[in-house]
Amino acid sequence: MKKLSFYNETIKCKTDDEIFDFLITTLKPSNMLWSYFVNWEKVLRNTKQIELALNNLNYLIGKDDFDKEFKFLLKENPNLVKVIPALVVRDGTNQKSFKILVDYKNKKLVYEDYDFTKEKISDEDIEKYLVFVKETGLKDLIVNKKIKNLVDYMIGVEAGLDSNGRKNRGGHAMEDIVEAFIVDLCNKNKCRYLKEANSEKIKQEFGYDVPVDKSSRRYDFVIDNGKELYIVETNFYGGGGSKLKSTAGEYRNLFDVLSGKYKFIWITDGHGWKTTARPLRETFDHNDYLFNLSMLEKGILEFLI
């Protein structure tokens, strides 16, 4: 690590051990913002795209002869078949064609194709679609009024699907937090910065030739103070695991790629590092600048840049 008077003057740490101990003991428990939970705008937008079809399918709720009414409804409105997969498939792929294993108990695997993308459907197709809604349990939910409104049901399905996006939102949250500090820094000191910039964009906007350790590398932030270019990477780990060790190694290597020409700052946080402190310490000793959010709160970015 590079010795900065900030450590002694501001956080009252003199030795490397004291500074690293400050870093570990002041790690934040969470970077969870309100945006972490459900993106309701996305949920409602996705539901609205099929709302009319869902309202048509509501016709089936509570019908005594479901099979007869189902066939009648699809004959009258063939396009309704395209919405059926959305009611039961929750992997976020919007898949509408399936090869389903319908029998495997007789030492022979039997598959059937179910295609919900057809523009024209036959009576045979409708019979297959009826089997699909029966076997997936959808018929039972509708007949027994366990679902009272398919639009409301779909909002719940979409909200559940949106939970898959929380991991990405969690990653972006750290970037949003750090960006708030960078924006303040740049406004006060007339610096410029770019977010998620690859080497081509940095060259185009700032005129610096920045190397990368892999072709897909997009730096979280680059800051130009008019004299030097600072490259910033951020992440947050609420839990431990092997990923943390590989990340620490990755940023040691990245420091070597950039060192000598550009200043590289790694800002990381989260209690996950408490159980993976050794690789973090190795990178702390190897790299010039490794900060956490508590250091940012105390002004280390403005001190350095």
Secondary structure in CASP SS format (residue, H / E / C, confidence):
PFRMAT SS
TARGET T0000
AUTHOR 0000-0000-0000
METHOD secondary structure of the structure
MODEL  1
M C 1.00
K C 1.00
K C 1.00
L C 1.00
S H 1.00
F H 1.00
Y H 1.00
N H 1.00
E H 1.00
T C 1.00
I C 1.00
K C 1.00
C C 1.00
K C 1.00
T C 1.00
D H 1.00
D H 1.00
E H 1.00
I H 1.00
F H 1.00
D H 1.00
F H 1.00
L H 1.00
I H 1.00
T H 1.00
T C 1.00
L C 1.00
K C 1.00
P C 1.00
S C 1.00
N C 1.00
M C 1.00
L C 1.00
W H 1.00
S H 1.00
Y H 1.00
F C 1.00
V C 1.00
N C 1.00
W H 1.00
E H 1.00
K H 1.00
V H 1.00
L H 1.00
R H 1.00
N H 1.00
T H 1.00
K H 1.00
Q C 1.00
I C 1.00
E H 1.00
L H 1.00
A H 1.00
L H 1.00
N H 1.00
N H 1.00
L H 1.00
N H 1.00
Y H 1.00
L H 1.00
I C 1.00
G C 1.00
K C 1.00
D C 1.00
D C 1.00
F H 1.00
D H 1.00
K H 1.00
E H 1.00
F H 1.00
K H 1.00
F H 1.00
L H 1.00
L H 1.00
K H 1.00
E H 1.00
N C 1.00
P H 1.00
N H 1.00
L H 1.00
V H 1.00
K H 1.00
V H 1.00
I H 1.00
P H 1.00
A H 1.00
L H 1.00
V H 1.00
V C 1.00
R C 1.00
D C 1.00
G C 1.00
T C 1.00
N C 1.00
Q C 1.00
K C 1.00
S E 1.00
F E 1.00
K E 1.00
I E 1.00
L E 1.00
V E 1.00
D E 1.00
Y C 1.00
K C 1.00
N C 1.00
K C 1.00
K C 1.00
L C 1.00
V E 1.00
Y E 1.00
E E 1.00
D E 1.00
Y E 1.00
D E 1.00
F C 1.00
T C 1.00
K C 1.00
E C 1.00
K C 1.00
I C 1.00
S C 1.00
D H 1.00
E H 1.00
D H 1.00
I H 1.00
E H 1.00
K H 1.00
Y H 1.00
L H 1.00
V H 1.00
F H 1.00
V H 1.00
K H 1.00
E H 1.00
T C 1.00
G C 1.00
L H 1.00
K H 1.00
D H 1.00
L H 1.00
I H 1.00
V H 1.00
N C 1.00
K C 1.00
K C 1.00
I C 1.00
K C 1.00
N C 1.00
L H 1.00
V H 1.00
D H 1.00
Y H 1.00
M H 1.00
I H 1.00
G H 1.00
V H 1.00
E H 1.00
A H 1.00
G H 1.00
L H 1.00
D H 1.00
S H 1.00
N H 1.00
G H 1.00
R H 1.00
K H 1.00
N H 1.00
R H 1.00
G H 1.00
G H 1.00
H H 1.00
A H 1.00
M H 1.00
E H 1.00
D H 1.00
I H 1.00
V H 1.00
E H 1.00
A H 1.00
F H 1.00
I H 1.00
V H 1.00
D H 1.00
L H 1.00
C H 1.00
N H 1.00
K H 1.00
N H 1.00
K C 1.00
C C 1.00
R E 1.00
Y E 1.00
L E 1.00
K E 1.00
E E 1.00
A E 1.00
N C 1.00
S H 1.00
E H 1.00
K H 1.00
I H 1.00
K H 1.00
Q H 1.00
E H 1.00
F H 1.00
G C 1.00
Y C 1.00
D C 1.00
V C 1.00
P C 1.00
V C 1.00
D C 1.00
K C 1.00
S C 1.00
S C 1.00
R C 1.00
R C 1.00
Y E 1.00
D E 1.00
F E 1.00
V E 1.00
I E 1.00
D E 1.00
N C 1.00
G C 1.00
K C 1.00
E C 1.00
L E 1.00
Y E 1.00
I E 1.00
V E 1.00
E E 1.00
T E 1.00
N E 1.00
F E 1.00
Y C 1.00
G C 1.00
G C 1.00
G C 1.00
G C 1.00
S H 1.00
K H 1.00
L H 1.00
K H 1.00
S H 1.00
T H 1.00
A H 1.00
G H 1.00
E H 1.00
Y H 1.00
R H 1.00
N H 1.00
L H 1.00
F H 1.00
D H 1.00
V H 1.00
L H 1.00
S C 1.00
G C 1.00
K C 1.00
Y C 1.00
K E 1.00
F E 1.00
I E 1.00
W E 1.00
I E 1.00
T E 1.00
D E 1.00
G C 1.00
H H 1.00
G H 1.00
W H 1.00
K H 1.00
T H 1.00
T C 1.00
A H 1.00
R H 1.00
P H 1.00
L H 1.00
R H 1.00
E H 1.00
T H 1.00
F H 1.00
D H 1.00
H H 1.00
N C 1.00
D C 1.00
Y E 1.00
L E 1.00
F E 1.00
N C 1.00
L H 1.00
S H 1.00
M H 1.00
L H 1.00
E H 1.00
K C 1.00
G C 1.00
I H 1.00
L H 1.00
E H 1.00
F H 1.00
L H 1.00
I C 1.00
END
